[in-house]
Amino acid sequence: MYARPPTSVKVPRAEVVRPYHAGHGPLPAGPDHARRPDKGDRMTTVAEPGDQVAGVSTTADSEAQIELVERFSANNYHPLPVVVAEAEGAWVTDVDGRRYLDMLAAYSALNFGHRHPDLVRAAHQQLDRVTLTSRAFHNDRFGPFCEGLAALCGMEMVLPMNTGAEAVETAVKTARRWGYDIKGVPEDQAKIVVCTGNFHGRTITIVSFSSDPSAWTGFGPLTPGFLTVPYGDADALEAALADPTVVGFLVEPIQGEAGVIVPPEGYLRRARELCTERNVLLIADEIQSGLGRTGRTFACEHEGVTPDIYVLGKALGGGIMPISAVVSTRDVLGVFRPGEHGSTFGGNPLACAVGIEVLRLLGTGDLQARAATMGAALIERLRAEGPSSVTEVRGKGLWVGIELTPEAGPARDVCERLMDMGVLAKDTHETTVRLAPPLVVAQEDLDWATERILTALGERA
């Protein structure tokens, strides 16, 4: 674990020390144009807050920063009015010097906390070597990353992308190609079963099978080829899989955006049995639920289930670089041939270097154990001490959804009260407060935040 800032809400902003990494020695003699510049030849400065940069505002005031966003950014988010400038571990500091405990962790992208020293070190070291080659060439970080991730998943092959949505799109393409080439489904007839309440990303194809009208209204025509069944209903799934043209079942082991919805015990096991019986790929979207968040490396492990395809992202990049992946067997991912799918940045050496260190951290099992123990205590306390405004507390590990009564007011109001108390959380679907602190959060800090959460839940706007 690494150093924790004080728990006071307002403290002087600490000076940021940026380590300098020397080079790796001179290059072999060669043409002048191949010579690595000496330090004196390099550009060694970067823009800092307060620097004068042509065409760029240098203000550091929160209100002014938010005004810039509202003026120049598309209105596709409604963030809380806090402007983060620095972060370490589970704590962030805004531009006005106020500290907050981060109880969202960028929707699980920051499972290992902000600026984990091992991950930052890996990124710094790689920055001094090579950051991008494209897949037109090999790089020395890609193979080890794929080998390590395949081993973590108990699989054989990895197809890397950048964002979670890209990974889901890749999984959809994989299942369709597998259906045509291996299962023998007639061309252009492949179907994939999905669940109500799902959230798998924001691309046109993905929103086409969302059950949230705000995700797809006004973005048609939508992509066909998807069947929707109620989440957690094994009988409905069985009926849908009777269609011989179904090639995959795409499911979140725990639904995050829907409000941390945990399916009934045995649902995933039954889904595994049905997919095996019907020769259908079980595709587990573990982008938010995976990599330690629920107290296991993968949420599927809670029911002893191994899917045919893992879809991973967010925490895989350690909160530093976006990297995602589809992980499966050779029989499944072997359907791709050169030129049929790819990404310029997919599997880039900088992201892979961070990813390798992520795999090392997960390999110890320490963070999974912390999430299991601390999460169970957190959920138990919220259930026992939650005020009458709380109707349900759902979750697994350090991932919690607090469901409010309609009379309690919008969940955003609770999150705004928490922000004023020095705790950052996020609402979803009007009535749910989501909690997903970094897995490195200190127990005393989690207790400190829980006191404030209970207070905020008991207040009325």
Secondary structure as GFF3:
##gff-version 3
##sequence-region A 1 461
A	DSSP	three_ten_helix	32	34	.	.	.	ID=ss1
A	DSSP	three_ten_helix	39	41	.	.	.	ID=ss2
A	DSSP	alpha_helix	62	72	.	.	.	ID=ss3
A	DSSP	beta_strand	84	88	.	.	.	ID=ss4
A	DSSP	beta_strand	91	94	.	.	.	ID=ss5
A	DSSP	beta_strand	99	102	.	.	.	ID=ss6
A	DSSP	alpha_helix	105	108	.	.	.	ID=ss7
A	DSSP	alpha_helix	117	127	.	.	.	ID=ss8
A	DSSP	alpha_helix	142	153	.	.	.	ID=ss9
A	DSSP	beta_strand	157	161	.	.	.	ID=ss10
A	DSSP	alpha_helix	164	178	.	.	.	ID=ss11
A	DSSP	pi_helix	179	183	.	.	.	ID=ss12
A	DSSP	beta_strand	191	195	.	.	.	ID=ss13
A	DSSP	alpha_helix	204	208	.	.	.	ID=ss14
A	DSSP	alpha_helix	213	216	.	.	.	ID=ss15
A	DSSP	beta_strand	226	229	.	.	.	ID=ss16
A	DSSP	alpha_helix	234	240	.	.	.	ID=ss17
A	DSSP	beta_strand	246	251	.	.	.	ID=ss18
A	DSSP	alpha_helix	267	277	.	.	.	ID=ss19
A	DSSP	beta_strand	281	285	.	.	.	ID=ss20
A	DSSP	three_ten_helix	299	303	.	.	.	ID=ss21
A	DSSP	beta_strand	309	312	.	.	.	ID=ss22
A	DSSP	three_ten_helix	314	317	.	.	.	ID=ss23
A	DSSP	beta_strand	324	328	.	.	.	ID=ss24
A	DSSP	alpha_helix	330	333	.	.	.	ID=ss25
A	DSSP	alpha_helix	349	363	.	.	.	ID=ss26
A	DSSP	alpha_helix	366	385	.	.	.	ID=ss27
A	DSSP	beta_strand	390	395	.	.	.	ID=ss28
A	DSSP	beta_strand	400	404	.	.	.	ID=ss29
A	DSSP	three_ten_helix	406	408	.	.	.	ID=ss30
A	DSSP	alpha_helix	411	421	.	.	.	ID=ss31
A	DSSP	beta_strand	423	424	.	.	.	ID=ss32
A	DSSP	beta_strand	426	428	.	.	.	ID=ss33
A	DSSP	beta_strand	432	435	.	.	.	ID=ss34
A	DSSP	alpha_helix	443	458	.	.	.	ID=ss35
###
